[in-house]
Amino acid sequence: MPEIIKIASFLNTKIQKKYTGINWKQINKIPKVRLIGDGDTLCDHLIVLNPPKQPKIFFKSFLINDNIQIDNALDILNSYGFNLPINDIINYQTPLEDTNMEYTANARKFVHLFFISLTSRLINELDSQAIIKEKNNLIKSHLKLTANQASVVFKYEDIENNESWLFTGDADQTVFNRLINAGVNLEAKYLKIPHHGSRENLSEHILTNIKPQVAIISHKNRTFGKAADSHPHYEIIELLDKKRIQTYYTNNVIKNGKKIKQKTEGSVKTHPILFV
C-alpha cells in the first residue's frame, strides 16, 4: 500500500531502499493498475480476503480513544518530539492519481487512523517518561503491525479437482481471527505459511480452521527485531508436526547450529503450481 510507505516517511522511519525510490507518476501510467481488497475476484477461481476496504477494520485490535481527532493526535505526538508534518497528514492525498473517489477518501482515513491509534497506544500503554524512552520501538511496532495487517491474503480454488490454495503474505493472527469470526471459509488443501513461519502470524486455532494437508514455508533462517529464535519459529514447526501436515521448507531449518528440517529439493508428489 502506498499509504504504508508514506506513513513511514512522515515518521522518518527507515524503509527498504527498493521502496524509497518508487516513481508514482510512472506507476500511474501503467494501464489497469488495481488496488485490491476483500471481496475482489481476479478470475473465476481466485478471491481476495484481505486487506479490508474499510480503514476502521485495520485498527479494531487497538483500543482507540474515540475522543481523539487527527489534529489533536498530531499535536500530542509532536509534543513528544515526533516532528510530524501536520498539514501534509491532515490533507493527505494518495499518490495514485487514477484511483476512484472512494479509495482516495479511505486512503486519507487510513493514514489518519494510523496516527490516532498510535496516539491511543501511547496514552494507554505508556507513561510520560516511558513514551520518551520507548518512542522509537513503539513506532516500529505500530508500523509493522499495520503493514502486516494490510498484507494481501487470497484463496485460489480448483473446483474441478477439488483442490484449493491459501496464500497469506505476512498477515498476522488478527487478520485470520477477524476472517474466522466473520464466517469466511479459510479451508484449503495447500497453505503458504505466513511471514516465514513466525509465531505471531499463526496459531493452532487458525490452523484448525484452515485444515491444510500440505504447508510451504519460505524462509532463510533470518531473525527479526530483537528475537533470538530465527524464522521459522520452533512453535510453528512443532505445531505442523503435531498436526501431521506435510511441510516443505525452501531452505534447511537451522537451530542452535543443527539442521532440524531438510529443505525440499527435486520433484515432489503434489500440484505443480506450488513450485512454479
SULWOJO-V883897 format. One record per backbone hydrogen bond with DSSP energy under -1.0 kcal/mol. CO is the residue of the C=O (numbers start at 1). NH is the residue of the N-H. If there is no record, write none. Layout:
{{CO/NH} {CO/NH}}
//
This chain:
{{1/5} {2/6} {3/7} {4/8} {5/9} {6/10} {7/11} {8/13} {9/12} {16/19} {16/20} {17/21} {19/22} {23/27} {24/28} {27/30} {37/40} {40/48} {45/157} {46/42} {47/155} {48/39} {50/153} {51/38} {54/57} {55/58} {57/60} {59/62} {62/64} {65/68} {69/73} {70/74} {71/75} {72/76} {73/77} {74/78} {75/79} {77/80} {77/82} {78/81} {84/86} {85/89} {86/90} {87/91} {89/92} {95/97} {100/104} {101/105} {102/106} {103/107} {104/108} {105/109} {106/110} {107/111} {108/112} {109/113} {110/114} {111/115} {112/116} {113/117} {114/118} {115/119} {116/120} {117/121} {118/122} {119/123} {120/124} {121/125} {122/126} {127/131} {128/132} {129/133} {130/134} {134/138} {135/139} {136/140} {137/141} {138/142} {139/143} {140/144} {141/145} {142/146} {143/147} {144/148} {145/149} {148/151} {153/49} {153/50} {154/167} {155/47} {156/165} {158/163} {163/158} {164/190} {165/156} {166/192} {167/154} {168/171} {169/195} {172/176} {173/177} {174/178} {175/179} {176/180} {177/181} {178/182} {179/184} {180/183} {189/213} {189/214} {190/166} {191/216} {194/197} {197/233} {198/201} {200/173} {203/207} {204/208} {205/209} {206/210} {207/211} {210/188} {213/246} {214/191} {215/248} {216/193} {217/250} {222/231} {224/227} {233/237} {234/238} {235/239} {236/240} {237/241} {238/242} {239/243} {240/245} {241/244} {246/215} {248/217} {249/264} {253/260} {253/261} {255/258} {258/255} {261/253} {268/270} {271/274} {272/275} {273/276}}
//
